[in-house]
Amino acid sequence: MKDAKAASEDQRKATRAMKVAKRMEKKEDRDYMKTHALMQHDVVTLKKAIESIKHGDMKALAEAQKALMHSMEAMKSSTGDFLHFLQLSEWTTADSSAKDCPYCKAQCLEKCHNDGHSFMECMGTCENAGN
């Protein structure tokens, strides 16, 4: 009797897990299709912008720019951590020797500039700050 109850419980858990997995798959498919459609639209818009530049059509170029800005805003609104994602991407793609702390550089630049040096002098001085 215990084995039958355990088997039916396992079967219910497996059925539920399959339903959850199917819902997740469906959601991922929808997200992919949405992202893919946005990318295709952006590619078409960029091609139109290139053609308008070649023909000197500033009105079409302005429309293409407006469409791309709208697309970028839509991407930002759909992903709240858009800037964080870009920063994370930059951090992970850079080679390990180029990774540095931007806050350390900013502090170094501020301290150097407050000491009366020009920003150009401070750029050279603080070049390796935070590495």
C-alpha positions as YAML, in Angstrom:
chain: A
units: angstrom
residues:
- id: 1
  name: MET
  ca: [0.00, 0.00, 0.00]
- id: 2
  name: LYS
  ca: [2.87, 2.37, 0.87]
- id: 3
  name: ASP
  ca: [4.54, 1.58, -2.45]
- id: 4
  name: ALA
  ca: [1.35, 2.40, -4.36]
- id: 5
  name: LYS
  ca: [0.97, 5.74, -2.55]
- id: 6
  name: ALA
  ca: [4.64, 6.59, -3.12]
- id: 7
  name: ALA
  ca: [4.34, 5.66, -6.79]
- id: 8
  name: SER
  ca: [1.24, 7.80, -7.28]
- id: 9
  name: GLU
  ca: [2.92, 10.71, -5.45]
- id: 10
  name: ASP
  ca: [5.99, 10.38, -7.67]
- id: 11
  name: GLN
  ca: [3.75, 10.29, -10.74]
- id: 12
  name: ARG
  ca: [1.95, 13.47, -9.65]
- id: 13
  name: LYS
  ca: [5.27, 15.22, -9.02]
- id: 14
  name: ALA
  ca: [6.56, 14.12, -12.42]
- id: 15
  name: THR
  ca: [3.37, 15.29, -14.14]
- id: 16
  name: ARG
  ca: [3.57, 18.66, -12.39]
- id: 17
  name: ALA
  ca: [7.25, 19.02, -13.30]
- id: 18
  name: MET
  ca: [6.44, 18.30, -16.94]
- id: 19
  name: LYS
  ca: [3.70, 20.95, -16.94]
- id: 20
  name: VAL
  ca: [6.03, 23.50, -15.38]
- id: 21
  name: ALA
  ca: [8.75, 22.66, -17.90]
- id: 22
  name: LYS
  ca: [6.29, 23.06, -20.80]
- id: 23
  name: ARG
  ca: [5.16, 26.47, -19.49]
- id: 24
  name: MET
  ca: [8.77, 27.57, -19.12]
- id: 25
  name: GLU
  ca: [9.54, 26.38, -22.64]
- id: 26
  name: LYS
  ca: [6.53, 28.25, -24.01]
- id: 27
  name: LYS
  ca: [7.59, 31.45, -22.21]
- id: 28
  name: GLU
  ca: [11.14, 31.17, -23.49]
- id: 29
  name: ASP
  ca: [9.86, 30.61, -27.03]
- id: 30
  name: ARG
  ca: [7.67, 33.73, -26.79]
- id: 31
  name: ASP
  ca: [10.57, 35.80, -25.42]
- id: 32
  name: TYR
  ca: [12.85, 34.55, -28.18]
- id: 33
  name: MET
  ca: [10.34, 35.31, -30.92]
- id: 34
  name: LYS
  ca: [9.78, 38.80, -29.52]
- id: 35
  name: THR
  ca: [13.50, 39.52, -29.31]
- id: 36
  name: HIS
  ca: [14.07, 38.07, -32.77]
- id: 37
  name: ALA
  ca: [11.33, 40.25, -34.25]
- id: 38
  name: LEU
  ca: [12.85, 43.36, -32.64]
- id: 39
  name: MET
  ca: [16.27, 42.49, -34.04]
- id: 40
  name: GLN
  ca: [14.87, 41.91, -37.52]
- id: 41
  name: HIS
  ca: [13.09, 45.26, -37.36]
- id: 42
  name: ASP
  ca: [16.33, 46.96, -36.27]
- id: 43
  name: VAL
  ca: [18.27, 45.36, -39.15]
- id: 44
  name: VAL
  ca: [15.69, 46.55, -41.68]
- id: 45
  name: THR
  ca: [15.76, 50.03, -40.15]
- id: 46
  name: LEU
  ca: [19.57, 50.14, -40.28]
- id: 47
  name: LYS
  ca: [19.53, 49.09, -43.94]
- id: 48
  name: LYS
  ca: [17.04, 51.89, -44.66]
- id: 49
  name: ALA
  ca: [19.30, 54.33, -42.82]
- id: 50
  name: ILE
  ca: [22.30, 53.25, -44.91]
- id: 51
  name: GLU
  ca: [20.32, 53.66, -48.12]
- id: 52
  name: SER
  ca: [19.09, 57.08, -47.05]
- id: 53
  name: ILE
  ca: [22.68, 58.15, -46.33]
- id: 54
  name: LYS
  ca: [23.79, 56.92, -49.76]
- id: 55
  name: HIS
  ca: [20.99, 58.90, -51.43]
- id: 56
  name: GLY
  ca: [21.32, 61.95, -49.17]
- id: 57
  name: ASP
  ca: [17.73, 61.67, -47.92]
- id: 58
  name: MET
  ca: [17.86, 63.36, -44.53]
- id: 59
  name: LYS
  ca: [14.12, 62.94, -43.89]
- id: 60
  name: ALA
  ca: [14.35, 59.14, -44.23]
- id: 61
  name: LEU
  ca: [17.47, 59.15, -42.07]
- id: 62
  name: ALA
  ca: [15.64, 61.06, -39.34]
- id: 63
  name: GLU
  ca: [12.76, 58.55, -39.50]
- id: 64
  name: ALA
  ca: [15.20, 55.65, -39.22]
- id: 65
  name: GLN
  ca: [16.91, 57.30, -36.27]
- id: 66
  name: LYS
  ca: [13.54, 57.83, -34.58]
- id: 67
  name: ALA
  ca: [12.61, 54.18, -35.13]
- id: 68
  name: LEU
  ca: [15.92, 52.98, -33.69]
- id: 69
  name: MET
  ca: [15.55, 55.24, -30.66]
- id: 70
  name: HIS
  ca: [12.04, 53.87, -30.11]
- id: 71
  name: SER
  ca: [13.41, 50.34, -30.35]
- id: 72
  name: MET
  ca: [16.13, 51.13, -27.83]
- id: 73
  name: GLU
  ca: [13.58, 52.60, -25.42]
- id: 74
  name: ALA
  ca: [11.42, 49.50, -25.79]
- id: 75
  name: MET
  ca: [14.44, 47.33, -25.00]
- id: 76
  name: LYS
  ca: [15.27, 49.43, -21.96]
- id: 77
  name: SER
  ca: [11.75, 49.28, -20.62]
- id: 78
  name: SER
  ca: [11.47, 45.54, -21.10]
- id: 79
  name: THR
  ca: [14.68, 44.91, -19.22]
- id: 80
  name: GLY
  ca: [15.04, 47.08, -16.15]
- id: 81
  name: ASP
  ca: [18.66, 46.12, -15.69]
- id: 82
  name: PHE
  ca: [19.70, 47.11, -19.21]
- id: 83
  name: LEU
  ca: [22.62, 49.29, -18.12]
- id: 84
  name: HIS
  ca: [23.70, 46.73, -15.55]
- id: 85
  name: PHE
  ca: [23.63, 44.07, -18.26]
- id: 86
  name: LEU
  ca: [25.87, 46.17, -20.51]
- id: 87
  name: GLN
  ca: [28.28, 46.85, -17.68]
- id: 88
  name: LEU
  ca: [28.35, 43.19, -16.72]
- id: 89
  name: SER
  ca: [28.94, 42.24, -20.34]
- id: 90
  name: GLU
  ca: [31.85, 44.66, -20.60]
- id: 91
  name: TRP
  ca: [33.31, 43.34, -17.35]
- id: 92
  name: THR
  ca: [33.09, 39.69, -18.38]
- id: 93
  name: THR
  ca: [34.35, 40.12, -21.95]
- id: 94
  name: ALA
  ca: [37.41, 42.15, -21.07]
- id: 95
  name: ASP
  ca: [40.60, 40.21, -20.55]
- id: 96
  name: SER
  ca: [41.68, 39.83, -16.94]
- id: 97
  name: SER
  ca: [44.56, 42.30, -17.24]
- id: 98
  name: ALA
  ca: [42.21, 45.06, -18.39]
- id: 99
  name: LYS
  ca: [39.75, 44.69, -15.50]
- id: 100
  name: ASP
  ca: [39.90, 47.66, -13.22]
- id: 101
  name: CYS
  ca: [37.80, 49.47, -10.70]
- id: 102
  name: PRO
  ca: [36.12, 52.56, -12.21]
- id: 103
  name: TYR
  ca: [35.43, 53.93, -8.74]
- id: 104
  name: CYS
  ca: [39.11, 53.71, -7.85]
- id: 105
  name: LYS
  ca: [39.98, 55.66, -11.00]
- id: 106
  name: ALA
  ca: [37.33, 58.25, -10.26]
- id: 107
  name: GLN
  ca: [38.62, 58.71, -6.72]
- id: 108
  name: CYS
  ca: [42.18, 59.02, -7.99]
- id: 109
  name: LEU
  ca: [41.16, 61.58, -10.63]
- id: 110
  name: GLU
  ca: [39.20, 63.63, -8.09]
- id: 111
  name: LYS
  ca: [42.05, 63.61, -5.58]
- id: 112
  name: CYS
  ca: [44.63, 64.52, -8.21]
- id: 113
  name: HIS
  ca: [42.46, 67.33, -9.63]
- id: 114
  name: ASN
  ca: [41.74, 68.69, -6.14]
- id: 115
  name: ASP
  ca: [45.51, 68.86, -5.61]
- id: 116
  name: GLY
  ca: [45.63, 71.44, -8.44]
- id: 117
  name: HIS
  ca: [46.66, 69.27, -11.39]
- id: 118
  name: SER
  ca: [44.92, 69.35, -14.76]
- id: 119
  name: PHE
  ca: [42.71, 66.47, -15.78]
- id: 120
  name: MET
  ca: [45.20, 65.52, -18.51]
- id: 121
  name: GLU
  ca: [47.98, 65.18, -15.94]
- id: 122
  name: CYS
  ca: [45.68, 63.20, -13.68]
- id: 123
  name: MET
  ca: [44.70, 60.85, -16.51]
- id: 124
  name: GLY
  ca: [48.32, 59.77, -16.83]
- id: 125
  name: THR
  ca: [48.81, 59.54, -13.09]
- id: 126
  name: CYS
  ca: [45.61, 57.57, -12.45]
- id: 127
  name: GLU
  ca: [45.98, 55.35, -15.51]
- id: 128
  name: ASN
  ca: [46.59, 52.18, -13.48]
- id: 129
  name: ALA
  ca: [44.46, 53.02, -10.45]
- id: 130
  name: GLY
  ca: [42.21, 50.14, -9.44]
- id: 131
  name: ASN
  ca: [44.00, 47.39, -11.37]
...
